[in-house]
Amino acid sequence: MEHGSLKQYEFEFPNDYTHELVMNIGDIMQIPVDLTKDNMMKHIQDYESDTEIIRLIKDPKDPHSFILIKFNKKDWYCAIVIRCQESIHQRVKQVLIDLNEQIVEEYGDSPYEKIENVISNKNTLLSKFLERYPLPI
């Protein structure tokens, strides 16, 4: 698949940062975001299993851009996959860098030494989610 000017970032984090992170990324990408369970927005879809909920928030104007959040039902860690246009990727990346620094300050550690574009990588969080769910990406 040709990704052109798209960038993809993936990040796992404690769930208490979810709302602020998703709202910030939604603002940067100009995607309407709703994290309530009973949202009625057409560009937001949920996929659920016994252990997790995947919420896919697609950009209504750009079908290749999206925010995907994995909520874990049995753990306090979430994951986010962000696919965005190159024109805004530095702002998206900076939000993740800032959050990573905040997690290190608060928890003393982070699994991320650096935040990188993973769109061309084979073993990604997104590829694992696509194995389990019929995500329209």
Backbone as JSON Lines, residues from 0, in Angstrom:
{"i":0,"aa":"M","n":[0.84,-1.18,0.0],"ca":[0.0,0.0,0.0],"c":[0.88,1.25,0.0]}
{"i":1,"aa":"E","n":[0.57,2.18,-0.85],"ca":[1.32,3.44,-0.93],"c":[0.77,4.41,0.1]}
{"i":2,"aa":"H","n":[1.66,4.96,0.92],"ca":[1.22,5.85,2.0],"c":[1.49,7.31,1.69]}
{"i":3,"aa":"G","n":[2.24,7.6,0.64],"ca":[2.47,8.97,0.22],"c":[2.92,9.87,1.35]}
{"i":4,"aa":"S","n":[2.14,10.89,1.61],"ca":[2.52,11.88,2.61],"c":[1.91,11.6,3.99]}
{"i":5,"aa":"L","n":[1.5,10.37,4.24],"ca":[0.93,10.02,5.54],"c":[2.03,9.64,6.54]}
{"i":6,"aa":"K","n":[1.78,9.95,7.79],"ca":[2.65,9.55,8.9],"c":[1.8,8.79,9.9]}
{"i":7,"aa":"Q","n":[2.42,7.85,10.6],"ca":[1.69,7.07,11.6],"c":[2.5,6.99,12.88]}
{"i":8,"aa":"Y","n":[1.84,7.3,13.97],"ca":[2.47,7.22,15.29],"c":[1.64,6.3,16.17]}
{"i":9,"aa":"E","n":[2.33,5.54,17.0],"ca":[1.66,4.62,17.93],"c":[2.25,4.82,19.3]}
{"i":10,"aa":"F","n":[1.39,4.73,20.3],"ca":[1.83,5.06,21.65],"c":[0.93,4.34,22.65]}
{"i":11,"aa":"E","n":[1.54,3.74,23.66],"ca":[0.78,3.13,24.76],"c":[1.01,3.98,26.0]}
{"i":12,"aa":"F","n":[-0.04,4.13,26.81],"ca":[0.02,5.1,27.9],"c":[-1.01,4.75,28.98]}
{"i":13,"aa":"P","n":[-0.81,5.26,30.21],"ca":[-1.8,5.06,31.28],"c":[-3.13,5.72,30.89]}
{"i":14,"aa":"N","n":[-4.24,5.04,31.23],"ca":[-5.55,5.49,30.75],"c":[-5.99,6.85,31.28]}
{"i":15,"aa":"D","n":[-5.37,7.36,32.34],"ca":[-5.8,8.66,32.85],"c":[-5.42,9.82,31.92]}
{"i":16,"aa":"Y","n":[-4.65,9.56,30.88],"ca":[-4.29,10.59,29.9],"c":[-5.15,10.53,28.64]}
{"i":17,"aa":"T","n":[-6.05,9.57,28.55],"ca":[-6.77,9.31,27.31],"c":[-7.55,10.51,26.8]}
{"i":18,"aa":"H","n":[-8.42,11.05,27.63],"ca":[-9.31,12.12,27.17],"c":[-8.53,13.32,26.65]}
{"i":19,"aa":"E","n":[-7.59,13.8,27.42],"ca":[-6.81,14.97,27.01],"c":[-6.01,14.69,25.73]}
{"i":20,"aa":"L","n":[-5.4,13.52,25.65],"ca":[-4.61,13.17,24.47],"c":[-5.48,13.13,23.21]}
{"i":21,"aa":"V","n":[-6.59,12.43,23.28],"ca":[-7.45,12.29,22.1],"c":[-8.04,13.63,21.7]}
{"i":22,"aa":"M","n":[-8.43,14.45,22.67],"ca":[-8.97,15.78,22.34],"c":[-7.9,16.64,21.67]}
{"i":23,"aa":"N","n":[-6.66,16.62,22.18],"ca":[-5.58,17.4,21.58],"c":[-5.3,16.95,20.14]}
{"i":24,"aa":"I","n":[-5.22,15.64,19.94],"ca":[-4.96,15.12,18.59],"c":[-6.13,15.44,17.67]}
{"i":25,"aa":"G","n":[-7.35,15.28,18.16],"ca":[-8.53,15.63,17.36],"c":[-8.52,17.09,16.94]}
{"i":26,"aa":"D","n":[-8.13,17.98,17.85],"ca":[-8.05,19.41,17.52],"c":[-7.01,19.65,16.43]}
{"i":27,"aa":"I","n":[-5.84,19.05,16.57],"ca":[-4.78,19.24,15.56],"c":[-5.24,18.72,14.2]}
{"i":28,"aa":"M","n":[-5.88,17.55,14.19],"ca":[-6.3,16.94,12.93],"c":[-7.64,17.5,12.44]}
{"i":29,"aa":"Q","n":[-8.29,18.32,13.25],"ca":[-9.6,18.89,12.95],"c":[-10.64,17.8,12.7]}
{"i":30,"aa":"I","n":[-10.62,16.8,13.59],"ca":[-11.59,15.71,13.54],"c":[-12.49,15.84,14.76]}
{"i":31,"aa":"P","n":[-13.82,15.87,14.57],"ca":[-14.72,15.88,15.73],"c":[-14.55,14.59,16.52]}
{"i":32,"aa":"V","n":[-14.35,14.72,17.83],"ca":[-14.06,13.58,18.7],"c":[-15.13,13.46,19.77]}
{"i":33,"aa":"D","n":[-15.55,12.23,20.03],"ca":[-16.49,11.95,21.12],"c":[-16.07,10.63,21.74]}
{"i":34,"aa":"L","n":[-15.69,10.66,23.01],"ca":[-15.27,9.44,23.69],"c":[-16.37,8.81,24.52]}
{"i":35,"aa":"T","n":[-17.58,9.4,24.5],"ca":[-18.67,8.81,25.26],"c":[-19.08,7.49,24.63]}
{"i":36,"aa":"K","n":[-19.56,6.59,25.45],"ca":[-19.9,5.24,24.98],"c":[-21.0,5.26,23.92]}
{"i":37,"aa":"D","n":[-21.97,6.13,24.06],"ca":[-23.12,6.13,23.16],"c":[-23.07,7.24,22.12]}
{"i":38,"aa":"N","n":[-21.89,7.5,21.58],"ca":[-21.79,8.57,20.58],"c":[-22.58,8.18,19.34]}
{"i":39,"aa":"M","n":[-23.04,9.17,18.6],"ca":[-23.85,8.94,17.4],"c":[-23.18,9.5,16.13]}
{"i":40,"aa":"M","n":[-21.9,9.77,16.2],"ca":[-21.21,10.34,15.04],"c":[-20.89,9.24,14.03]}
{"i":41,"aa":"K","n":[-21.22,9.48,12.77],"ca":[-21.04,8.47,11.72],"c":[-19.58,8.1,11.47]}
{"i":42,"aa":"H","n":[-18.66,9.01,11.73],"ca":[-17.24,8.74,11.44],"c":[-16.54,8.01,12.6]}
{"i":43,"aa":"I","n":[-17.29,7.64,13.63],"ca":[-16.72,6.93,14.78],"c":[-17.34,5.54,14.87]}
{"i":44,"aa":"Q","n":[-16.48,4.51,14.93],"ca":[-16.96,3.12,15.02],"c":[-16.25,2.42,16.17]}
{"i":45,"aa":"D","n":[-16.99,1.56,16.86],"ca":[-16.42,0.77,17.95],"c":[-16.39,-0.7,17.57]}
{"i":46,"aa":"Y","n":[-15.33,-1.38,18.03],"ca":[-15.16,-2.82,17.87],"c":[-14.82,-3.34,19.26]}
{"i":47,"aa":"E","n":[-15.52,-4.4,19.68],"ca":[-15.37,-4.82,21.07],"c":[-15.14,-6.32,21.18]}
{"i":48,"aa":"S","n":[-14.31,-6.69,22.15],"ca":[-14.1,-8.09,22.52],"c":[-14.26,-8.19,24.03]}
{"i":49,"aa":"D","n":[-13.96,-9.35,24.58],"ca":[-14.05,-9.53,26.03],"c":[-13.01,-8.71,26.78]}
{"i":50,"aa":"T","n":[-11.9,-8.4,26.14],"ca":[-10.8,-7.74,26.84],"c":[-10.55,-6.29,26.44]}
{"i":51,"aa":"E","n":[-11.12,-5.85,25.31],"ca":[-10.8,-4.5,24.86],"c":[-11.91,-3.9,24.0]}
{"i":52,"aa":"I","n":[-11.84,-2.59,23.88],"ca":[-12.7,-1.84,22.95],"c":[-11.77,-1.04,22.05]}
{"i":53,"aa":"I","n":[-12.0,-1.15,20.76],"ca":[-11.25,-0.36,19.79],"c":[-12.21,0.7,19.26]}
{"i":54,"aa":"R","n":[-11.82,1.96,19.38],"ca":[-12.62,3.05,18.82],"c":[-11.84,3.65,17.67]}
{"i":55,"aa":"L","n":[-12.43,3.6,16.49],"ca":[-11.84,4.15,15.28],"c":[-12.55,5.46,14.96]}
{"i":56,"aa":"I","n":[-11.78,6.55,14.95],"ca":[-12.31,7.88,14.64],"c":[-11.66,8.31,13.33]}
{"i":57,"aa":"K","n":[-12.44,8.23,12.26],"ca":[-11.89,8.57,10.94],"c":[-12.13,10.04,10.63]}
{"i":58,"aa":"D","n":[-11.22,10.6,9.87],"ca":[-11.37,11.98,9.43],"c":[-12.45,12.0,8.35]}
{"i":59,"aa":"P","n":[-13.56,12.72,8.58],"ca":[-14.64,12.74,7.58],"c":[-14.2,13.32,6.23]}
{"i":60,"aa":"K","n":[-13.16,14.16,6.23],"ca":[-12.71,14.79,4.99],"c":[-11.56,14.04,4.32]}
{"i":61,"aa":"D","n":[-10.86,13.21,5.07],"ca":[-9.69,12.48,4.55],"c":[-9.76,11.04,5.04]}
{"i":62,"aa":"P","n":[-10.26,10.11,4.23],"ca":[-10.47,8.73,4.68],"c":[-9.2,7.98,5.07]}
{"i":63,"aa":"H","n":[-8.03,8.52,4.73],"ca":[-6.78,7.85,5.08],"c":[-6.25,8.27,6.44]}
{"i":64,"aa":"S","n":[-6.82,9.32,7.02],"ca":[-6.37,9.82,8.32],"c":[-7.35,9.36,9.4]}
{"i":65,"aa":"F","n":[-6.81,8.99,10.56],"ca":[-7.67,8.51,11.63],"c":[-6.95,8.54,12.97]}
{"i":66,"aa":"I","n":[-7.77,8.41,14.02],"ca":[-7.29,8.19,15.38],"c":[-7.92,6.88,15.82]}
{"i":67,"aa":"L","n":[-7.12,5.95,16.28],"ca":[-7.62,4.67,16.78],"c":[-7.18,4.55,18.24]}
{"i":68,"aa":"I","n":[-8.13,4.28,19.12],"ca":[-7.82,4.13,20.54],"c":[-8.2,2.73,20.98]}
{"i":69,"aa":"K","n":[-7.3,2.07,21.69],"ca":[-7.6,0.76,22.28],"c":[-7.77,0.97,23.78]}
{"i":70,"aa":"F","n":[-8.98,0.72,24.26],"ca":[-9.27,0.75,25.68],"c":[-9.2,-0.68,26.19]}
{"i":71,"aa":"N","n":[-8.4,-0.93,27.18],"ca":[-8.24,-2.27,27.74],"c":[-9.21,-2.42,28.91]}
{"i":72,"aa":"K","n":[-10.04,-3.46,28.88],"ca":[-11.02,-3.69,29.94],"c":[-10.41,-4.28,31.2]}
{"i":73,"aa":"K","n":[-9.21,-4.85,31.09],"ca":[-8.63,-5.56,32.22],"c":[-7.32,-4.94,32.7]}
{"i":74,"aa":"D","n":[-6.92,-3.82,32.12],"ca":[-5.65,-3.2,32.46],"c":[-5.85,-1.7,32.45]}
{"i":75,"aa":"W","n":[-4.93,-0.96,32.98],"ca":[-5.05,0.5,33.04],"c":[-4.23,1.19,31.96]}
{"i":76,"aa":"Y","n":[-3.76,0.45,30.98],"ca":[-3.03,1.04,29.87],"c":[-3.9,1.06,28.62]}
{"i":77,"aa":"C","n":[-3.8,2.14,27.87],"ca":[-4.48,2.29,26.58],"c":[-3.42,2.39,25.49]}
{"i":78,"aa":"A","n":[-3.88,2.33,24.26],"ca":[-2.98,2.52,23.12],"c":[-3.67,3.45,22.13]}
{"i":79,"aa":"I","n":[-2.86,4.19,21.39],"ca":[-3.4,5.05,20.35],"c":[-2.56,4.87,19.08]}
{"i":80,"aa":"V","n":[-3.26,4.85,17.95],"ca":[-2.62,4.85,16.64],"c":[-3.15,6.09,15.94]}
{"i":81,"aa":"I","n":[-2.24,6.91,15.45],"ca":[-2.62,8.14,14.78],"c":[-2.02,8.11,13.38]}
{"i":82,"aa":"R","n":[-2.88,8.21,12.38],"ca":[-2.39,8.33,11.0],"c":[-2.84,9.71,10.51]}
{"i":83,"aa":"C","n":[-1.87,10.52,10.12],"ca":[-2.17,11.9,9.75],"c":[-1.35,12.33,8.54]}
{"i":84,"aa":"Q","n":[-1.71,13.47,8.0],"ca":[-0.99,14.04,6.88],"c":[0.35,14.6,7.34]}
{"i":85,"aa":"E","n":[1.32,14.58,6.46],"ca":[2.65,15.07,6.77],"c":[2.63,16.53,7.22]}
{"i":86,"aa":"S","n":[1.7,17.3,6.71],"ca":[1.64,18.74,7.01],"c":[1.41,19.02,8.5]}
{"i":87,"aa":"I","n":[0.83,18.08,9.23],"ca":[0.57,18.31,10.67],"c":[1.33,17.33,11.57]}
{"i":88,"aa":"H","n":[2.1,16.44,10.99],"ca":[2.68,15.36,11.79],"c":[3.61,15.86,12.89]}
{"i":89,"aa":"Q","n":[4.32,16.96,12.68],"ca":[5.22,17.45,13.74],"c":[4.44,17.88,14.98]}
{"i":90,"aa":"R","n":[3.27,18.48,14.78],"ca":[2.43,18.87,15.92],"c":[1.91,17.64,16.66]}
{"i":91,"aa":"V","n":[1.49,16.63,15.9],"ca":[1.02,15.38,16.5],"c":[2.16,14.73,17.28]}
{"i":92,"aa":"K","n":[3.3,14.64,16.66],"ca":[4.47,14.02,17.3],"c":[4.85,14.76,18.58]}
{"i":93,"aa":"Q","n":[4.78,16.09,18.56],"ca":[5.15,16.87,19.74],"c":[4.2,16.6,20.9]}
{"i":94,"aa":"V","n":[2.92,16.42,20.62],"ca":[1.96,16.07,21.69],"c":[2.38,14.76,22.34]}
{"i":95,"aa":"L","n":[2.78,13.78,21.53],"ca":[3.21,12.48,22.07],"c":[4.52,12.6,22.83]}
{"i":96,"aa":"I","n":[5.45,13.4,22.34],"ca":[6.71,13.62,23.05],"c":[6.44,14.27,24.4]}
{"i":97,"aa":"D","n":[5.58,15.28,24.42],"ca":[5.25,15.96,25.68],"c":[4.58,15.0,26.66]}
{"i":98,"aa":"L","n":[3.66,14.17,26.16],"ca":[3.0,13.2,27.02],"c":[4.0,12.19,27.56]}
{"i":99,"aa":"N","n":[4.91,11.73,26.72],"ca":[5.93,10.78,27.15],"c":[6.76,11.37,28.29]}
{"i":100,"aa":"E","n":[7.15,12.63,28.16],"ca":[7.91,13.3,29.22],"c":[7.09,13.41,30.5]}
{"i":101,"aa":"Q","n":[5.8,13.7,30.36],"ca":[4.92,13.79,31.52],"c":[4.8,12.43,32.22]}
{"i":102,"aa":"I","n":[4.7,11.36,31.46],"ca":[4.62,10.01,32.03],"c":[5.91,9.67,32.76]}
{"i":103,"aa":"V","n":[7.05,10.02,32.19],"ca":[8.33,9.78,32.86],"c":[8.39,10.54,34.18]}
{"i":104,"aa":"E","n":[7.95,11.8,34.17],"ca":[7.94,12.6,35.41],"c":[7.04,11.98,36.47]}
{"i":105,"aa":"E","n":[5.86,11.53,36.04],"ca":[4.87,11.03,37.0],"c":[5.14,9.59,37.44]}
{"i":106,"aa":"Y","n":[5.56,8.73,36.51],"ca":[5.72,7.32,36.81],"c":[7.18,6.87,36.88]}
{"i":107,"aa":"G","n":[8.09,7.73,36.46],"ca":[9.51,7.41,36.54],"c":[10.06,6.6,35.4]}
{"i":108,"aa":"D","n":[9.22,6.23,34.43],"ca":[9.68,5.4,33.33],"c":[8.71,5.5,32.16]}
{"i":109,"aa":"S","n":[9.18,5.12,30.98],"ca":[8.36,5.05,29.78],"c":[8.99,4.03,28.85]}
{"i":110,"aa":"P","n":[8.17,3.27,28.12],"ca":[8.75,2.31,27.17],"c":[9.3,2.98,25.91]}
{"i":111,"aa":"Y","n":[9.14,4.29,25.78],"ca":[9.54,4.96,24.55],"c":[10.76,5.85,24.77]}
{"i":112,"aa":"E","n":[11.84,5.53,24.07],"ca":[13.01,6.4,24.07],"c":[12.81,7.54,23.09]}
{"i":113,"aa":"K","n":[12.1,7.26,21.99],"ca":[11.78,8.3,21.02],"c":[10.47,7.93,20.34]}
{"i":114,"aa":"I","n":[9.84,8.93,19.77],"ca":[8.57,8.76,19.06],"c":[8.89,8.83,17.57]}
{"i":115,"aa":"E","n":[8.54,7.76,16.83],"ca":[8.9,7.7,15.42],"c":[7.7,7.38,14.54]}
{"i":116,"aa":"N","n":[7.78,7.8,13.3],"ca":[6.81,7.44,12.28],"c":[6.98,5.95,11.98]}
{"i":117,"aa":"V","n":[5.91,5.17,12.13],"ca":[5.99,3.71,11.94],"c":[5.17,3.23,10.74]}
{"i":118,"aa":"I","n":[4.77,4.14,9.87],"ca":[3.86,3.76,8.79],"c":[4.44,2.69,7.86]}
{"i":119,"aa":"S","n":[5.75,2.63,7.71],"ca":[6.36,1.62,6.83],"c":[6.81,0.37,7.57]}
{"i":120,"aa":"N","n":[6.66,0.35,8.88],"ca":[7.06,-0.82,9.67],"c":[6.06,-1.95,9.5]}
{"i":121,"aa":"K","n":[6.53,-3.16,9.65],"ca":[5.67,-4.33,9.5],"c":[4.96,-4.72,10.8]}
{"i":122,"aa":"N","n":[5.66,-4.73,11.9],"ca":[5.1,-5.18,13.17],"c":[4.66,-3.97,14.0]}
{"i":123,"aa":"T","n":[3.41,-3.53,13.78],"ca":[2.9,-2.36,14.46],"c":[1.68,-2.72,15.3]}
{"i":124,"aa":"L","n":[1.29,-1.82,16.17],"ca":[0.04,-2.01,16.91],"c":[-1.12,-2.11,15.93]}
{"i":125,"aa":"L","n":[-1.12,-1.26,14.91],"ca":[-2.21,-1.29,13.94],"c":[-2.3,-2.64,13.25]}
{"i":126,"aa":"S","n":[-1.18,-3.22,12.86],"ca":[-1.22,-4.53,12.19],"c":[-1.81,-5.59,13.12]}
{"i":127,"aa":"K","n":[-1.51,-5.49,14.41],"ca":[-2.08,-6.45,15.37],"c":[-3.59,-6.26,15.5]}
{"i":128,"aa":"F","n":[-4.05,-5.01,15.53],"ca":[-5.49,-4.74,15.62],"c":[-6.2,-5.22,14.36]}
{"i":129,"aa":"L","n":[-5.57,-5.04,13.19],"ca":[-6.17,-5.47,11.93],"c":[-6.3,-6.99,11.84]}
{"i":130,"aa":"E","n":[-5.45,-7.72,12.55],"ca":[-5.58,-9.18,12.59],"c":[-6.82,-9.61,13.37]}
{"i":131,"aa":"R","n":[-7.24,-8.8,14.33],"ca":[-8.35,-9.16,15.22],"c":[-9.69,-8.53,14.86]}
{"i":132,"aa":"Y","n":[-9.67,-7.43,14.13],"ca":[-10.9,-6.69,13.86],"c":[-10.98,-6.29,12.39]}
{"i":133,"aa":"P","n":[-12.2,-6.25,11.84],"ca":[-12.38,-5.84,10.44],"c":[-12.42,-4.31,10.31]}
{"i":134,"aa":"L","n":[-11.33,-3.66,10.63],"ca":[-11.29,-2.2,10.62],"c":[-11.26,-1.68,9.18]}
{"i":135,"aa":"P","n":[-12.15,-0.76,8.84],"ca":[-12.19,-0.22,7.47],"c":[-11.13,0.87,7.25]}
{"i":136,"aa":"I","n":[-9.89,0.42,7.16],"ca":[-8.78,1.37,7.01],"c":[-8.15,1.16,5.64]}
